[in-house]
Amino acid sequence: MDTTAQEITFDSEGVCNFCIQAEKAIEDIKDDVLPDIKGKDYDCLVGLSGGVDSSTVLLKAIELGLRPLCFSVDNGWQDPKAQENIMRLVEGLKVPYYRYNIDLTKFRELQGAFIKAGLKNLEIPTDHILMATTYEMASKYGIKWVLSGGNVATESIMPASWGHNARDLTHIKDVYKKMTGKKLTGLPVCGLMKWNWYRWIKGVKILYLLDHFEYNRAESIALLQEKYGYESYGEKHEESKFTKWFQNFYLYEKFGIDKRKAHFSSMIVSGQMTRDEALRELENKPEYEPMDFNIDYPIHEHGDFKMDKWYGRISKIVKWLS
């Protein structure tokens, strides 16, 4: 980690606050603690991305004898390998699976608004919709527990200064309105009142299942490959082509933020990577595939969001996927 994370501090021994917080989180985990989540038709809901974390969650759920309902959200950017990983897994484990389709035209327009605004966190539209659809699915099928792939072992470190909270629907609507001049409609969203309804009235809870096991990412990949023909798509979160471009080009070139530093730091703290290994990896620039964008918006100053020369340059290179 470095000072691209604005909140970083170091103690007298040179240990940064992120490592201290991550180690405390690991120490607080209680092994073999699993709430009683038996339901009616389904015990739990598992969102699948085709990535290692969510795939491992599904394997663990089956090992525990749970009856999960699985789903994924199609936002048009999924790596074909990731979708194949999902299908091999659900077919191999014979679990029910639902593919949630959203209005891709509207979604790309929302993503375009965030790109046009030049904000740090371009993943807010995806992350917010994933949250909204998760609660919607759980409520629809009367499921009380959502098993999340989020985990301390590989995700304990991530500076808040690198982005903005994806749950902030007011922020999302404001960006969209300022960049397009229109009101956001036609996409699944979840504001504060709806979130409280799901959590406290419907009783939907999130369980970070991997935190109740000794989760090793490399070992999980090897197991998935052996049993279900799992195919690697690259580094963490790169099962989405957009995410790969966002992390490896947009953040890196525009803001000087290399997300690998947080990902590797988390792995170092949990003993799955050495600092020397991480530093060697960071000697190479992150890899990405050129994206084909075509955002039909004029480049100009609008409201509180100022267009910079950087966006004007890349807009001539990339065209929005139609």
Secondary structure, DSSP 8 states (H G I E B T S, - for coil): --TTSTT--B-TTS-BHHHHHHHHHHHH--TT-------SS-SEEEE--SSHHHHHHHHHHHHTT--EEEEEEE-S-B-HHHHHHHHHHHHHHT--EEEEE--HHHHHHHHHHHHHHT-S-TTHHHHHHHHHHHHHHHHHTT--EEEE---HHHHS---GGGS--TT-HHHHHHHHHHHHSS---SS----HHHHHIIIIIS--EEEEGGGGS---HHHHHHHHHHHH-----SSTTTTBHHHHHIIIIIIIIII---THHHHHHHHHHTTSS-HHHHHHHHTS-----------------BTTB---HHHHHHHTT-----
